[in-house]
Amino acid sequence: MPAYSNIPQASIIRERFLPFANPSCIRGIIIGNDMDSLLSGLYLQHLFSWPIVGVYCNYTTLWHIGETASFLNDLKSGCYLAVDLDIHHALIPSVGHHIIHFNSSDLIPGHQRTLNPNSLRGFAINQRFGSKYPLATIHFLRWIFGDNTKNIDSELLCWLADSAFINAQQYKLNVEDWVLNQLPLPAFKDMLPRLQTENFDLLLRSNVLDLLQANPLCKPGKSQYKSQHTGIVGFQCQFENPNAQNKDLQHLWSLLNAFTGWKGLPFPTYFDNFITGSRSEISIPDLVGTGLPFNTWLQQKQVFSYAFIFKHRLNYTTLVV
């Protein structure tokens, strides 16, 4: 049976991950298109004042500021950090949290600058998939920087991101293992028992959701994955077009600033251009059937981003940069 690692100490991660060890090497950040990405981007802006230069929407469209050739040159030079994204490119640094290894022994040069809690522990679809990281990127970042701010609204938002509080209710033992043994931040440990209560749901609704739902981006989803006590669903604030939906994004950004107290830069009012890719999926039997080493398959397909969200299939985007 393979031996699995614990997450390195936060101080070691800060020393070894170049964007955190030398923040001046980063000139901007690219975020995804949901609540976790927005919170994570805002938090890093609070720490480092990195501007948002791009938004990766639905894993198909990379909106960006400036002329495309110049943006791609900067992107491929490694001076932009992708946040809440697992980008498969040897020179692009990223912070994500999905399963990205087929086998824990796989060497994937395209992820040599990826910071990912599952990869740090040696988790893959064939190794401890059921014990994968159950929280949001914002939890990982706050633990890395030791953020124990006593702000109940900030905590509520963090546990809302990626439905982490529902994960805590549905997969209690796995969340407890990660919080108590891997990311032992006192702020998280203090929240663990509260997450199991109806009062948490009610507090989330009264303090956060009642205000968020005035924003068109922040509506309940239709998923069957809901909180145990009051049936809260969704509110992940996903968006598809940061230009057409910019007014709502500006309003949401100001709400997140107010809720958290994190002082970010203004959210961009306009993105000049976008690059489109093709989103696909492949079953694991079909992937194995290619007969190719996983890294070779990724290179041949020119995969820009991917994740094993489910154990039986791989979702991936082909986008040439």
Buried (B, 14 or more C-beta within 10 A) or exposed (E): EEEEEEBEEBEEBBEEBBBBEEBEEBBBBBBBBBBBBBBBBBBBBBBBEBBBBBBBBBBBBBBBBBEEEEBBEBBBEBBBBBBBBBBBBEEBBBBBBBBBBBEBEBEBEBBEBBBBBBBBBBBBBBBBBEBBBBBBBBBBBBBBBEBEEEBEBBBBBBBBBBBBBBBBBBBBEBBBEBBEEBBEBEBBEEBBEBBBEEEBBEBBBEBBBEBBBEBEBBBBBEEEEBBEBEEBBBBBBBBEBBBEBBEBBBBBBEBBBEBBEBEBBEBBEEBEBBBEBEBEEBEBEEBEEEEBBBBEBBBEBBBBBBBBEBEEBBBBBBBEB
